[in-house]
């Protein structure tokens, strides 16, 4: 699975890589690696996590938005600490305010690759 950066030329000089270890209050630890745009949450470009999930994101700009739903940046960020099954469930159940295209590769188990086109709901 691949991803190209075709956004603003400014992103070429301000983007950065993050290797993170998130420690939950419960004691669980989540690991991820992601390319980030300056001033944005991780998860809006490409990354992978300790659960064997690889993600790439492309922006989608729908005409109508749902301002009472969860912002796409937060949904995309949640993929970095989720399993393939958790991502699929979240995208089906959580309303999104805007849109994005999410490619998900599952390197564990059945080696699944899928694309989710997320739109305001």
HELIX and SHEET records of a PDB file:
HELIX    1   1 UNK A   10  UNK A   14  1                                   5    
HELIX    2   2 UNK A   72  UNK A   78  1                                   7    
HELIX    3   3 UNK A   79  UNK A   81  5                                   3    
HELIX    4   4 UNK A   84  UNK A   93  1                                  10    
SHEET    1   A 6 UNK A  16  UNK A  23  0                                        
SHEET    2   A 6 UNK A  29  UNK A  36 -1                                        
SHEET    3   A 6 UNK A  46  UNK A  49 -1                                        
SHEET    4   A 6 UNK A  53  UNK A  60 -1                                        
SHEET    5   A 6 UNK A  99  UNK A 106 -1                                        
SHEET    6   A 6 UNK A 113  UNK A 118 -1                                        
END                                                                             
